[in-house]
């Protein structure tokens, strides 16, 4: 297992290093300083309010509440987009905007192998070791993601336009089965039953399936089908599995 560390903080911000100096009162009286532990409580509440303020995140809302000391964790197959893929993305996003102007193109791409779960800090190392052991036997494989489909997140606060996997579903289910076993070891939620594996291409705030499905969906599929050399572009070879926990990334190369 190789681990590329990007920072070393949990899903909450590090405690701010602030010093509060007592201020002298009038006529020689002295105001007692507020204990640092009390000040820290108010600073943490303020940070949590900012952290959960959807206006600071493009209108996005957390799928689960922030937990102090919890590390948001997600297992997935990363996809490095090539120029032709990005050209197709722009065509799809531009057309979707004729129906929903707020549609925004994704900047990073992947196929999920788990839900987003919360790990305690002391679980991270053994969790990653379990993943490493269970995924060690898997080889590289190909998928084809060429079917346009509209999705929402669990609480229906965001809508996504994605490319659903049409070939390679069985191999993905095998990977999910092993990831689920690790989740069960820590009493965490397993992946969705009968999952629709996909690469999300664009998103918008709210449940806007009614606007993006039907006629819009068919037109988006036509764009994919007519795109030059789309069969090659949308055939993806998976070479590694990645797990993001807080600001830490762990990579598990496929054989």
N, C-alpha and C positions, 0 to 999 in steps of 0.2 A: 504494500500500500504506500502510495506516495501522498504526501500532504503538503499543499501549498498554503501557507498561512497568509491571510490578508488581515492584519491587525490581530488583536487577541482580546476582544471585548465581547461581553455577552450581548443578548438582544436589547438589554438596557444600556444606557450610556454609563461610562465610568463616573464614579462620584466626583463631583467638581471639588477642586481644592480651593476652598474659600476660608478666609479667616475673618471673624467678626470681632472687632475691637469694642470693648466697653467704653461708653461715652460718659464723661463726668457730668454730674448734675449740677444744679445751682447750689450756691452756698456750701460747697464742699461735699454735698451728698453725691453718692456714686450709684449709678444704676447697674444692677447685677447683669452680667452678660447672659444672653439666652444660650442654653446648652447647645452644642453643635449637633447633637442627635436630633433635637427638636427642629433646628434649622434645616437639617438634611431631609426631614420628613416633608417639609413644605417645598423644598427644591425638587424632590422626587415627584410630588403631586403635580407641580408645574410642568415638569418634563413629560410626565405621562399624558397630561392634557395636550401638550404640543404634539406628542408622538401619535396620539389618536385623532388629531385634528385633520379631517379629510381634506380641508382646503390646502394643506401643506403637501398633499400627495396626489394632486390631480383629481381629487374627488374620490379616491379609492378609500375603502373602509376595511379595517382588519377583519379577517375571517374568524379570528379568535382573540379574546382580550389579551393585552400585554400582561405578562407575568414577570414579576421581579425575580431575576436569577434564571429565567427561562431562555433557552436558545431556540429560535425558530429553525426548524430542520426540514430538509427536503431532499429526496433522492431522485435523480433524473439522468437522462441521456443527453449530453450537450450536443448542439448542432452548430457548426461553424458555417455561417452563410457565405456563399460565393456571390459574385457580382450578378450573375444571371438570376439567382434566387431573389436577390434584392430588387431586381427589375420587375420580376413577377409580383413581389410584395407591393411595390408602389402602384402597379396597375390595379391590384385587388383593393388596396386601401383607398385609392382615389375613386374607384367606382362605388365602393361601399359608402363613401362620404356623400354621394348623390342621394342616398336614402337617409343616412345618419351623419350629419356634418361633423360630429364630435369624434368620429372614429380616428384612432391614433395607431400608427404602425408600431409593431413591437421592435425592440432594439436587440434583444437576445432571444435565442430560440432553443427549445428542448422538447423532449418527450418525458412526461412525468412517470415515475415508477412508485411514487408514494404520495400521500396527502402531505400537507404541511403540518408538522407536529411540533410539540415543545419538549425539548430535552433539558434536564437539569445539567448543570456544568459537570458534575462528577460522573455523569453517564456518558459523556462524549467519547472518551477513549475506549471504553469497553464496547460501546455501540458500534464504533467504526471497526473495531477488531472483529466483531461478529459479522458485519457486512463483508469485510475482507474475506473471511473464511467461507461464507456462503456463496460469494460471487466468484471465487477463485477458479472454478472449473469452466466458466462460460467462455465461449469463443466469439470472435467478431462475427457480425451478421449484417445482412441488408434488410432494409424496409423500403416500401414505396408509400409515400404520403401524398395522395393526389385527389382526395375527395373533400370538397369544401363542405364544412359543417359549422353550424352556429352553436355556441355553448354559453352557459352562465356559470359563475362560481356558486358555491353551496348556498349562500344567503342571497343570491340574485342581486348583488350590488354592482356587478360588472358583467358585461357581455363580450364574448370573444368570437372572432372569425378564425377558424382553424382549418388545417389540412389533416384529415383523418387518415390513419394508416390503413391501407388496403391489402398490403402484403407484409408479412413478418409479425402478424398478430400473435401467433403461437409462441414464438421466441420471447416476445415481450411478456406474455403471461407467465412463462417460466421464470423470468427475472423477478416479476412482481411476487410470485409465490415465495421466493427466497427472501425478498425484502420484507414481506408480510411476517415471516417467521421471526425476523429480528424485531419487528415492531411488537409482536406478541410477547417477546421476552421482557419487554419494558412496559407492557400493558398500555401500548399506544394504539391509536386507530390504524387499521389496515387499509389497503387501497379499496377503491370502489368495486362493487360487484359488477361483472360484465362491463369492464371499462371500455371507453372509446378512446384509444390512444391517438394522440394528435400533436401537431406542432401549431401552437397559436401564432397567428400572423398579425392580428390587429385587435384592438379592444376599445371599449367605451364604457362610460359610467352608466349604471342602471340596467334594468332588464328590458332590452330592446330587441328581443327575438322577433316580436311581431313585425318590426320594420325590416329586419335583415333576412328573415326567412322568406319562403315563397319566391316571388319574382326576382328579388335581389339575389337570393342564393343561387338560383338557376343561372343568372347572368354571370355571377362570379365563377361558377363551374365552367361555363362556356369560355371564360377568359383563360382558365387553367388548361382546358382541353385544346385551345387554339394556340397556346403559347409555344413558340418554337423550341423544339427539343425538350419539352417538359418531362418526357419519360425519363430522360437521363438526369435532369436537374433534380427531380423529386425522388430519385433512387438514392437512399442514404445508407452509407456504411457506418455502423456504430463501432467505435474503437475503445470507448471507455465509459464507465459509469461514474457519476460525480455525486457527492453529497455536500450540501452547503448547510452549515450549522452556525448561526450567528454570522460572523465575518470570517469564518474559517471554511476553506474548501478542501475536500478530500477526494482524491482521484483513484479509481480502481480500474486499471487497464484490463481490457478483454484479451484473451489469448489469441 
